[in-house]
Amino acid sequence: MKKIFVALALIMGLGTSVAFANAADEYVVIELKDVPQAVQDAAAKNCEGSTIKEAHVETAEDGTKTYKLILVDADQQETILLFNEKGEPVKEEAAQ
């Protein structure tokens, strides 16, 4: 009986992992040099004193790009910001 519960727990855990993997965003890591200047300027304006730790980009079916930046401040607190190619803030839509 104990083995059945362990097997069920493993199956449920794997099923949950797959569900989260499918819901994950499609952002691809890029180098900072590939982030448009307008996006870099907007990030600097929104989070003065922070530096960009990581940059990611997602390209929609219509070709528009959304940049996700992970910034770190002096206290090592991370902030995630989303911008379009023009450096305008983008709100992330809730997963459905």
C-alpha positions as CSV (number, residue, x, y, z in Angstrom):
1,M,0.0,0.0,0.0
2,K,2.9,2.3,0.8
3,K,4.3,1.8,-2.7
4,I,1.0,2.8,-4.2
5,F,1.0,6.1,-2.4
6,V,4.6,6.8,-3.3
7,A,3.9,6.0,-7.0
8,L,0.8,8.3,-6.9
9,A,2.9,11.1,-5.4
10,L,5.5,10.7,-8.1
11,I,3.0,10.7,-10.8
12,M,1.2,13.8,-9.4
13,G,4.6,15.6,-9.1
14,L,5.5,14.8,-12.7
15,G,2.2,15.9,-13.9
16,T,2.5,19.2,-12.1
17,S,6.0,19.8,-13.5
18,V,4.7,19.2,-17.0
19,A,1.8,21.6,-16.5
20,F,4.2,24.3,-15.2
21,A,6.6,23.7,-18.1
22,N,3.8,24.3,-20.6
23,A,2.7,27.5,-18.9
24,A,6.3,28.8,-18.8
25,D,7.0,31.9,-20.9
26,E,8.9,31.7,-24.2
27,Y,11.6,34.2,-23.3
28,V,15.1,33.5,-24.7
29,V,18.2,34.7,-22.9
30,I,20.1,37.4,-24.9
31,E,23.3,39.4,-24.4
32,L,23.0,42.9,-23.0
33,K,24.5,44.3,-26.2
34,D,21.4,43.0,-28.0
35,V,18.9,45.0,-25.9
36,P,17.8,48.1,-27.8
37,Q,19.0,51.4,-26.4
38,A,15.4,52.6,-25.8
39,V,14.8,49.6,-23.6
40,Q,18.1,50.1,-21.7
41,D,17.3,53.8,-21.2
42,A,13.7,53.0,-19.9
43,A,15.1,50.5,-17.4
44,A,17.7,53.0,-16.2
45,K,14.9,55.6,-15.7
46,N,12.5,53.2,-13.9
47,C,15.1,51.7,-11.6
48,E,17.8,54.3,-11.0
49,G,20.9,52.8,-9.4
50,S,20.2,49.3,-10.6
51,T,22.1,47.2,-13.1
52,I,20.8,44.8,-15.6
53,K,21.6,41.2,-14.5
54,E,19.9,39.3,-17.3
55,A,18.0,40.1,-20.5
56,H,15.5,38.0,-22.3
57,V,13.4,38.5,-25.4
58,E,10.1,37.0,-26.6
59,T,9.0,37.3,-30.2
60,A,5.3,37.1,-30.8
61,E,3.7,35.6,-33.8
62,D,3.2,39.0,-35.3
63,G,7.0,39.7,-35.0
64,T,6.7,42.2,-32.1
65,K,9.3,41.7,-29.4
66,T,9.0,41.9,-25.6
67,Y,12.1,42.4,-23.5
68,K,12.2,41.0,-20.0
69,L,15.0,42.6,-17.9
70,I,16.1,41.4,-14.5
71,L,17.7,44.2,-12.6
72,V,19.7,44.1,-9.3
73,D,20.0,47.0,-6.9
74,A,22.8,47.7,-4.4
75,D,21.0,45.5,-1.8
76,Q,20.9,42.6,-4.4
77,Q,17.1,42.9,-4.7
78,E,15.9,41.8,-8.1
79,T,13.3,43.6,-10.1
80,I,11.7,42.3,-13.3
81,L,10.6,44.7,-15.9
82,L,9.0,44.2,-19.3
83,F,9.3,46.5,-22.2
84,N,8.4,46.6,-25.9
85,E,11.0,47.5,-28.5
86,K,10.3,51.2,-28.1
87,G,11.1,51.1,-24.3
88,E,7.4,51.4,-23.3
89,P,6.4,49.3,-20.2
90,V,4.4,46.2,-21.0
91,K,2.0,44.5,-18.6
92,E,2.3,40.7,-18.4
93,E,-1.0,39.0,-19.0
94,A,-2.2,36.5,-16.5
95,A,-1.9,32.8,-17.5
96,Q,-5.2,31.2,-18.5
